[in-house]
């Protein structure tokens, strides 16, 4: 999937956070909903303007962002 077709950043929309095109739904917001236990069906029901490919693009975008990222967990205190 080419996430560029669905995700963009505009400084006039949510201070430039990446959003699904045609919506004000940020990648961060959608990921937070999923992390809180929302299912895709729940998201589509609540946000009918979100196309299914838009949600798939969120995952493609994050996967690409993480590709060159090294994660160093913090040591337990």
C-alpha positions as CSV (number, residue, x, y, z in Angstrom):
1,X,0.0,0.0,0.0
2,X,1.2,3.5,-0.8
3,X,0.3,5.4,2.3
4,X,1.1,8.7,0.6
5,X,-2.2,8.4,-1.2
6,X,-4.1,8.6,2.1
7,X,-1.9,10.3,4.7
8,X,-0.7,13.9,4.6
9,X,0.4,16.7,6.8
10,X,-0.7,20.3,6.5
11,X,0.3,23.0,9.0
12,X,-3.2,24.4,9.0
13,X,-4.7,21.1,10.1
14,X,-4.0,19.9,13.6
15,X,-0.8,21.8,13.7
16,X,0.7,19.7,10.9
17,X,0.1,16.3,12.5
18,X,-0.2,13.5,9.9
19,X,-3.9,13.0,9.2
20,X,-6.0,10.8,6.8
21,X,-6.7,12.9,3.8
22,X,-10.2,14.4,3.7
23,X,-10.6,14.1,7.5
24,X,-9.2,15.7,10.7
25,X,-8.4,12.2,12.0
26,X,-4.7,12.1,13.0
27,X,-2.6,9.0,12.7
28,X,-1.9,9.4,16.4
29,X,-5.6,9.6,17.4
30,X,-6.5,6.5,15.4
31,X,-3.6,4.5,16.9
32,X,-4.7,5.7,20.4
33,X,-8.2,4.4,19.8
34,X,-6.9,1.0,18.7
35,X,-4.5,0.9,21.7
36,X,-7.5,1.6,24.0
37,X,-9.3,-1.4,22.5
38,X,-11.5,0.0,19.8
39,X,-12.0,-2.3,16.9
40,X,-11.9,-1.1,13.3
41,X,-15.6,-1.6,13.1
42,X,-16.1,0.7,16.1
43,X,-13.9,3.3,14.5
44,X,-15.8,3.2,11.1
45,X,-19.1,3.3,12.9
46,X,-18.1,6.4,14.9
47,X,-16.1,8.1,12.0
48,X,-18.0,7.1,8.8
49,X,-15.9,9.6,6.7
50,X,-12.8,7.4,7.3
51,X,-12.3,5.1,4.4
52,X,-11.1,1.5,5.2
53,X,-8.0,2.1,3.1
54,X,-7.3,5.2,5.2
55,X,-7.0,3.0,8.3
56,X,-4.8,0.6,6.5
57,X,-2.6,3.5,5.4
58,X,-2.1,4.4,9.1
59,X,-0.4,1.1,9.6
60,X,1.6,1.4,6.5
61,X,2.7,4.9,7.5
62,X,3.8,3.8,11.0
63,X,5.5,0.7,9.7
64,X,7.6,2.9,7.4
65,X,8.3,5.4,10.2
66,X,9.5,2.6,12.4
67,X,11.6,0.9,9.7
68,X,14.7,3.0,10.4
69,X,14.0,3.6,14.1
70,X,15.9,1.8,16.9
71,X,14.0,1.3,20.1
72,X,15.9,1.4,23.3
73,X,13.6,0.5,26.3
74,X,14.2,2.3,29.5
75,X,15.8,0.3,32.3
76,X,13.4,-0.6,35.1
77,X,13.7,1.8,38.0
